[in-house]
Amino acid sequence: MGNSFKFIYILIIILVIMIVVSLGLFIMIQSQGFINSLEIGSNEVSEFNSKWTNYYGIQKGSTLKGLLKKLSQNAEENINNPIKLIDVAYNISEGSKFIIINSTVKNPNIASFNEAVNKLSVSHAYIVEFIYNENTGIISGIIIKNSRNDKPVNFIPDET
């Protein structure tokens, strides 16, 4: 009788170990799939960046309104892909404070992009610069300056 209890205990311990190992493997496989979904290939980086690079430099406000609408659409399309969400810092007049639009998975800030579209002067020439993610090379931030002398303070694109 004593040996049969030992045998049952050993079987229970083996079953518990198998369940724990299986659960660990399942969690590892699921998290690896999530990590892979966040990674981006070099071709995809080039393709994504090419959507924005033609806006670099001096651009009329009317052109930038199109850029901001495109950024708003990008935020809606990539709401679950944080790597492709682009933050924006812009100022309306020389010396004015920069307004920052952060796009995150939980808050793509569509209304803020639309508000920026309404604020930009159609006829004014603005200066557009990019900030690239150090790890992936993808554009993670866009700066729209009223003049060359304007510099956004503490603008670090949120990449989550």
C-alpha positions in Angstrom: 0.0 0.0 0.0 2.9 2.4 0.8 4.5 1.9 -2.5 1.3 2.6 -4.4 1.0 6.0 -2.6 4.6 6.9 -3.5 3.9 5.9 -7.1 0.8 8.1 -7.2 2.7 11.1 -5.7 5.5 10.6 -8.2 2.9 10.5 -11.0 1.2 13.7 -9.7 4.6 15.5 -9.5 5.5 14.4 -13.0 2.1 15.7 -14.3 2.5 19.0 -12.5 6.0 19.4 -14.0 4.7 18.6 -17.5 1.8 21.1 -17.1 4.2 23.9 -15.9 6.7 23.2 -18.7 3.9 23.1 -21.3 2.5 26.4 -20.0 5.9 27.9 -20.0 6.5 26.8 -23.6 3.1 28.2 -24.6 3.8 31.6 -23.1 7.2 31.7 -24.7 5.8 30.9 -28.1 3.0 33.5 -27.7 5.4 36.2 -26.6 7.8 35.5 -29.5 5.0 36.0 -31.9 4.2 39.3 -30.3 7.9 40.4 -30.5 8.1 39.3 -34.1 5.0 41.4 -34.9 6.8 44.5 -33.5 9.9 43.9 -35.6 10.2 45.5 -39.0 12.4 44.5 -42.0 14.6 46.9 -43.9 12.4 46.8 -47.0 9.4 47.7 -44.9 11.4 50.5 -43.3 12.4 52.0 -46.7 8.8 51.7 -47.9 7.4 53.3 -44.8 10.0 56.1 -44.7 9.4 56.9 -48.4 5.8 57.9 -47.6 7.2 60.8 -45.6 10.6 61.8 -46.9 9.3 63.8 -49.8 7.9 66.3 -47.2 11.5 67.0 -45.9 12.7 70.6 -46.2 10.8 73.8 -46.9 7.1 73.1 -47.6 4.0 75.3 -48.0 1.3 75.1 -45.3 -1.1 73.7 -47.9 1.3 70.7 -48.5 1.7 70.2 -44.7 -2.0 70.0 -44.3 -1.9 67.0 -46.6 1.0 65.6 -44.5 -1.0 66.0 -41.3 -4.0 64.3 -42.8 -1.8 61.5 -44.0 -0.3 61.2 -40.4 -3.8 61.1 -39.0 -4.7 58.3 -41.4 -1.4 56.5 -40.5 -2.3 56.7 -36.8 -5.7 55.1 -37.4 -4.3 52.3 -39.7 -1.4 51.5 -37.3 -3.2 51.8 -34.0 -1.9 48.4 -32.9 1.6 48.8 -34.4 3.6 51.2 -32.2 6.6 51.2 -34.4 4.7 52.9 -37.2 3.1 55.6 -35.1 4.7 59.0 -35.7 4.8 61.8 -33.2 4.8 65.4 -34.4 6.1 68.7 -32.9 5.0 71.9 -34.6 4.8 75.6 -34.0 2.5 78.1 -35.8 4.4 81.3 -35.5 8.1 82.2 -35.0 9.1 82.0 -31.4 5.9 80.3 -30.3 5.8 77.2 -28.2 5.9 73.9 -29.9 2.8 71.7 -29.8 3.5 68.0 -29.5 1.2 65.3 -30.8 2.1 61.9 -29.4 0.5 58.9 -31.0 0.4 55.8 -28.9 -1.3 52.5 -29.2 -4.0 53.6 -26.7 -4.3 57.1 -28.1 -3.6 57.9 -31.7 -4.6 61.5 -31.2 -6.6 61.9 -34.4 -8.3 65.0 -33.1 -4.9 66.7 -32.4 -3.8 66.0 -36.0 -7.0 67.6 -37.3 -6.6 70.6 -35.0 -3.1 71.1 -36.4 -4.4 71.0 -39.9 -6.8 73.9 -39.1 -4.0 75.9 -37.4 -1.4 75.9 -40.2 -1.3 78.9 -42.6 -1.8 77.7 -46.2 0.5 80.3 -47.7 3.3 80.2 -45.1 6.5 78.1 -45.8 7.4 75.8 -43.0 10.5 73.7 -42.4 10.1 69.9 -42.0 12.6 67.7 -40.3 12.6 64.0 -39.2 13.7 62.0 -36.2 14.6 58.4 -36.9 14.4 55.5 -34.4 18.0 54.6 -33.5 17.3 50.9 -33.5 15.2 50.4 -36.6 15.9 53.5 -38.8 12.2 54.2 -39.2 10.9 57.7 -38.9 9.4 58.1 -35.4 9.0 61.9 -35.2 8.4 64.9 -37.5 9.2 68.4 -36.6 7.4 71.3 -38.4 9.1 74.6 -37.7 7.8 78.1 -38.5 11.4 79.3 -39.1 14.9 77.9 -39.1 15.6 79.4 -35.6 12.8 77.5 -33.9 13.8 74.4 -31.9 11.4 72.1 -30.1 12.3 71.7 -26.4 12.6 68.1 -25.2 10.9 66.5 -28.2 11.6 62.8 -28.0 9.2 60.7 -30.0 7.3 58.1 -28.0 8.0 54.7 -29.6 5.5 52.6 -27.6 
